């Protein structure tokens, strides 16, 4: 990690890929809802974040239906969900576009949740991670499936300081809900 990473409070960027979506005929991509598996997995993602004591101070969410539904089902697992900003730029963004939106986050936010889409999320995680604990980097490189969660930690006085290679990838998991 870079020298500047030692200054400032600990910050965490939590990246959540939307849960499994359906592909109804004639429905535009932006309007695709969650599939039954996605409706099971999204709450599991919320429970996983709560169990890991990694609840966000703020959430940034794509405006796509499947991302909004993922957010709603995950956040419903917490006592008091944080504020959420539905940002249309997150829908079709590439990794640099996602990072630009993340850098707009107010400095009071210590943990930020980003709910969006691949391949941009995977590219963002790999681009920001200068290193990873255990096999986290290898797991993201192999696959970042629907409902995947990744946590990147770094130190800095504000989100504009978050640069490629500046974070440590501390946790990766793919929560799955139980079939009924």
NORVEN-V535710 format. One record per residue. N is the residue number from 1. RES is the residue in one letter. PHI is phi in whole degrees, 0 to 359 (none if undefined). PSI is psi in whole degrees, 0 to 359 (none if undefined). NEAR is the number of other C-alpha atoms within 10 Angstrom. Layout:
BEGIN
<<N | RES | PHI | PSI | NEAR> <N | RES | PHI | PSI | NEAR>>
END
This chain:
BEGIN
<<1 | X | none | 159 | 14> <2 | X | 281 | 159 | 11> <3 | X | 304 | 315 | 7> <4 | X | 302 | 339 | 12> <5 | X | 295 | 347 | 21> <6 | X | 275 | 346 | 13> <7 | X | 261 | 142 | 11> <8 | X | 95 | 172 | 12> <9 | X | 288 | 159 | 13> <10 | X | 291 | 133 | 14> <11 | X | 233 | 151 | 21> <12 | X | 228 | 134 | 24> <13 | X | 252 | 116 | 25> <14 | X | 259 | 123 | 24> <15 | X | 250 | 125 | 25> <16 | X | 235 | 117 | 31> <17 | X | 282 | 138 | 28> <18 | X | 307 | 155 | 31> <19 | X | 287 | 172 | 34> <20 | X | 304 | 128 | 22> <21 | X | 256 | 158 | 21> <22 | X | 273 | 164 | 17> <23 | X | 231 | 66 | 14> <24 | X | 295 | 138 | 12> <25 | X | 301 | 138 | 7> <26 | X | 79 | 0 | 7> <27 | X | 265 | 124 | 11> <28 | X | 302 | 151 | 9> <29 | X | 309 | 314 | 14> <30 | X | 301 | 332 | 14> <31 | X | 261 | 5 | 15> <32 | X | 294 | 129 | 18> <33 | X | 274 | 177 | 23> <34 | X | 288 | 146 | 23> <35 | X | 280 | 168 | 16> <36 | X | 308 | 317 | 13> <37 | X | 298 | 320 | 16> <38 | X | 297 | 322 | 24> <39 | X | 292 | 337 | 20> <40 | X | 277 | 320 | 22> <41 | X | 283 | 326 | 28> <42 | X | 300 | 314 | 33> <43 | X | 297 | 327 | 25> <44 | X | 297 | 324 | 21> <45 | X | 296 | 317 | 29> <46 | X | 298 | 318 | 26> <47 | X | 295 | 321 | 20> <48 | X | 297 | 319 | 20> <49 | X | 294 | 319 | 22> <50 | X | 296 | 316 | 17> <51 | X | 296 | 328 | 10> <52 | X | 274 | 4 | 10> <53 | X | 53 | 49 | 9> <54 | X | 231 | 44 | 17> <55 | X | 281 | 141 | 23> <56 | X | 280 | 158 | 22> <57 | X | 273 | 335 | 15> <58 | X | 206 | 147 | 20> <59 | X | 239 | 138 | 24> <60 | X | 248 | 126 | 22> <61 | X | 228 | 137 | 26> <62 | X | 302 | 154 | 24> <63 | X | 277 | 354 | 20> <64 | X | 299 | 143 | 23> <65 | X | 304 | 315 | 17> <66 | X | 296 | 326 | 28> <67 | X | 288 | 316 | 30> <68 | X | 298 | 318 | 21> <69 | X | 294 | 321 | 21> <70 | X | 300 | 312 | 32> <71 | X | 303 | 309 | 30> <72 | X | 299 | 316 | 16> <73 | X | 289 | 323 | 20> <74 | X | 292 | 311 | 25> <75 | X | 294 | 335 | 24> <76 | X | 294 | 347 | 15> <77 | X | 275 | 355 | 18> <78 | X | 251 | 151 | 15> <79 | X | 302 | 306 | 8> <80 | X | 229 | 99 | 9> <81 | X | 294 | 151 | 17> <82 | X | 283 | 174 | 15> <83 | X | 298 | 150 | 10> <84 | X | 231 | 142 | 18> <85 | X | 242 | 118 | 13> <86 | X | 272 | 113 | 17> <87 | X | 245 | 117 | 13> <88 | X | 297 | 338 | 12> <89 | X | 294 | 338 | 15> <90 | X | 283 | 342 | 26> <91 | X | 296 | 309 | 20> <92 | X | 245 | 17 | 17> <93 | X | 289 | 152 | 20> <94 | X | 266 | 180 | 18> <95 | X | 301 | 315 | 20> <96 | X | 298 | 325 | 14> <97 | X | 294 | 319 | 15> <98 | X | 297 | 315 | 20> <99 | X | 298 | 322 | 22> <100 | X | 299 | 319 | 15> <101 | X | 292 | 317 | 17> <102 | X | 301 | 320 | 19> <103 | X | 293 | 346 | 16> <104 | X | 277 | 356 | 11> <105 | X | 296 | 136 | 17> <106 | X | 299 | 148 | 13> <107 | X | 295 | 339 | 13> <108 | X | 292 | 342 | 11> <109 | X | 279 | 119 | 15> <110 | X | 268 | 322 | 20> <111 | X | 235 | 122 | 20> <112 | X | 245 | 132 | 25> <113 | X | 256 | 131 | 25> <114 | X | 242 | 117 | 29> <115 | X | 250 | 119 | 27> <116 | X | 199 | 217 | 29> <117 | X | 229 | 156 | 25> <118 | X | 267 | 157 | 18> <119 | X | 277 | 355 | 15> <120 | X | 299 | 319 | 21> <121 | X | 296 | 314 | 25> <122 | X | 300 | 315 | 22> <123 | X | 297 | 321 | 17> <124 | X | 296 | 312 | 19> <125 | X | 302 | 311 | 26> <126 | X | 292 | 327 | 22> <127 | X | 288 | 323 | 17> <128 | X | 280 | 332 | 22> <129 | X | 283 | 111 | 23> <130 | X | 282 | 338 | 18> <131 | X | 199 | 170 | 17> <132 | X | 216 | 151 | 18> <133 | X | 281 | 145 | 11> <134 | X | 50 | 232 | 11> <135 | X | 255 | 24 | 12> <136 | X | 300 | 315 | 20> <137 | X | 296 | 317 | 21> <138 | X | 297 | 322 | 11> <139 | X | 295 | 317 | 12> <140 | X | 292 | 320 | 20> <141 | X | 298 | 324 | 12> <142 | X | 289 | 317 | 9> <143 | X | 186 | 139 | 10> <144 | X | 235 | 80 | 22> <145 | X | 285 | 176 | 19> <146 | X | 303 | 144 | 21> <147 | X | 72 | 4 | 25> <148 | X | 295 | 143 | 23> <149 | X | 239 | 137 | 25> <150 | X | 225 | 141 | 26> <151 | X | 239 | 123 | 24> <152 | X | 250 | 130 | 25> <153 | X | 245 | 144 | 21> <154 | X | 200 | 165 | 26> <155 | X | 245 | 134 | 21> <156 | X | 184 | 158 | 20> <157 | X | 279 | 343 | 16> <158 | X | 198 | 158 | 18> <159 | X | 295 | 334 | 24> <160 | X | 298 | 342 | 16> <161 | X | 280 | 349 | 14> <162 | X | 291 | 115 | 21> <163 | X | 240 | 158 | 17> <164 | X | 307 | 136 | 17> <165 | X | 80 | 1 | 17> <166 | X | 271 | 349 | 24> <167 | X | 251 | 162 | 27> <168 | X | 251 | 124 | 23> <169 | X | 280 | 108 | 27> <170 | X | 261 | 338 | 18> <171 | X | 202 | 137 | 18> <172 | X | 221 | 132 | 21> <173 | X | 209 | 159 | 19> <174 | X | 232 | 89 | 17> <175 | X | 291 | 140 | 21> <176 | X | 231 | 137 | 19> <177 | X | 276 | 162 | 15> <178 | X | 279 | 140 | 9> <179 | X | 288 | 144 | 8> <180 | X | 266 | none | 4>>
END
